[in-house]
Amino acid sequence: MRFNLQYDDRRIVEPKHKSVSAEKGAEIVGQTERQSADAREEQLRLKGSEGPLKPGFERPVMIHRAVFGSLERFSAILTEHFAGRWPFFLNPRQVMVVPVHPKHNDYSMYVAEQMRRVGGLHVDCNTDKGGNMQKKIARAIDAKYSFVAVVGTQDEENLTVTLRPRDDKEAELLAVGSPTQDADEQHRFVLPLADCIKLLKDMKMPCSQNRERFDEWMGVDPEAAALKSHKADK
């Protein structure tokens, strides 16, 4: 209203050859439009609005809704900046657990459940029959998972996981968080399950979930296994 914005709202399509009845009809419609336009102008004048509406014109209305405008813009900037390669604490795909062989499916699902429940992490487990371990790891990396946790026979026996970071940046985070653990040439870290979850939990944003005890695997507690591993190293 301040700028007296208006647009032509007349939708009457005049035929090429007008008949007498058509002309009278158009005249009646035009007269009705002028009367309605005059009525709208009078209403605007009574409301103190600026500028009258021309016959057949309407006032445009803009509805601006931004409940979380700043948050939405910030999310858009982050999405464009990271191009799907989200940092760990923002990533909805934080860890993918991949068994070396189908016989390790039960342990891989156990690892995923403990990571979700104890660590509050976003974890998936690929126990699909199709594809071998290498293909599953490749798919997880293509899907932008921050870490791939590979589990095999020794991991199941020792309650450990072999953690493979998505890229060098994630590998640096692991090296800083676990300075006592050495990575191999492919930046793979073999960690006790309890230590792995604690390390990843420290890398994510604070969580409202309460820390709970681990479920035992074959009668062995992962924290006890981690303590045993530390004593063996000493």
Residue, then its C-alpha position, 0 to 999 in steps of 0.5 A: m500500500r505504501f508504494n501503491l502497488q497494484y496489478d490488472d486482474r481483468r480476465i475478460v477475453e473479448p471476441k474478435h467479432k462483437s455482437v450487440s449482446a456481447e457489447k452490452g454484457a461487456e459494458i455491464v461487466g465494466q460498470t460492475e468492475r468500476q463500482s467494485a473498484d470505487a468501493r475498494e477505493e473508499q474502503l482503502r480511504l477509510k483505512g488510511s491506505e495510500g493511493p487509490l486502485k485503478p478500475g479492474f486492478e487489485r492490490p498484491v499481497m506478500i506473505h513473508r514467513a520465516v519461523f527459523g529464517s537464520l537457521e534455514r539460511f545457515s543450513a543452506i550455506l553448510t549444505e553448499h559448503f560441505a556438498g554432502r561431506w558433513p563433519f562428524f558431529l553434523n553427519p546423519r550418516q556417522v558410522m557404517v558397520v560392515p562384517v568381513h563375512p556373513k558369519h560375523n553379522d550377529y557381532s556387527m549388529y551388536v556393535a551397531e546397537q552398542m554404538r547407537r545406545v551407549g554412544g548416541l551415534h547415528v549408525d547403520c549396519n550392512t548385513d545385506k547378502g549382495g556384495n562383498m566387504q570391499k563393495k560394501i565399504a566402497r558404497a559406505i564411502d560413496a554415501k559419505y559415512s564419516f567412518v566404516a567400522v569393519v568387524g571380523t573374526q579377531d574383532e569378535e574374539n577380542l571385542t574390537v573394531t577396525l575403524r576406517p575414516r572417510d578421508d584424511k581429515e577424519a583420520e586426523l581426528l582419530a589420531v588426535g583423539s587416540p594418540t596411543q593407537d597407530a594407524d596402518e598405511q590405509h589409515r585403519f585403526v584397530l580399537p577396543l569397542a568401548d574405546c572406539i565408542k568413547l572416542l566417537k562420542d567425544m567427537k560428536m556434539p553433547c547428547s541428552q541421552n544417558r550413558e548406559r552399560f554395554d550388553e555383554w557379548m558371549g559373557v564378556d563386557p566390552e569395558a572389561a575387554a578394553l581394560k584387559s587390552h590396556k594391561a596387555d599393552k603395558 
